Amino acid sequence: MLNNITIGQYFPGDSVLHRLDPRSKIAILFFLIVAIFVFDQPVAYGVLTLLTFACMVASGVPMKTQVGSLKPLWWIILFTFLIHLFSGAGDELFHVWVLTATWDGLVRGCFICLRLALLLLLSSLLTFTTSPLKLTDALEAILSPFKAVGVPAHELAMMMTIALRFVPTLIEETDKIMKAQQSRGADFLTGSILHRLKNVVPILVPLFISAFRRADDLAMAMEARCYRGGIGRTQMKELRFAALDYVAWATTAVLLAALGVLAFMMPGGVV
């Protein structure tokens, strides 16, 4: 039921995206997310969609797995589309009870859903092509300038990476508990909302117990290996920018500059 949710998973490979420095991937992802929110012309959406598709193909990760990253939030995307569909102004498209769908709402809803899908797909590419260890080192390197003001960069990076790494583990654990409860006659799919929420309690209790047990085991394992935080810690493999990173940076800069010129020449967008 939940085993096809791919949030936080890493897929080893040797693709172009796998070889990029993780710091470059995080920074480029940040600028692309900003571009998705800033540029709202249809042509800009088309360019960003093509870029996202090209990155998905270049990653070497199965396309079905990448599209599956949208599944956990599909209901949010659908709800967002319906809100815009029935709240837009303009010519009436159809009428449902006291709600009126409009052409303007249809267009706005489609573009907002596209924006959410691009955000999810690009963010998933980061975890699909970056190992947790490299992600930790990259986050620590990005946060290291804030050490001067007392920010524990290494500890924050470690906590974020461990939390991200535990997502697929907890999803797998939830799926096992649900199957075990269903084999004992539990029903999570039928009945009223209150009835289904009540049936979730037998899942939450063992799930929390398992999560705390895993956290305790992890803490003991780190302590047994003499982990003492980032003080005096060195890296076996130092992060270094390569020629591929500079090409990726240049390509991103040219793309953002082109979108900026396009936005200046075509003011006003869809959303």
Secondary structure, DSSP 8 states (H G I E B T S, - for coil): --TT--TT------SHHHHS-HHHHHHHHHHHHHHHHH---HHHHHHHHHHHHHHHHHH-S-HHHHHHTTGGGHHHHHHHHHHHHTT--SSEEEEETTEEEEHHHHHHHHHHHHHHHHHHHHHHHHHHSS-HHHHHHHHHHHHGGGGGGT--HHHHHHHHHHHHHHHHHHHHHHHHHHHHHHHTT--SSSS-HHHHHHHHHHHHHHHHHHHHHHHHHHHHHHHHTT---STT---SS-----HHHHHHHHHHHHHHHHHHHHHHHS-----
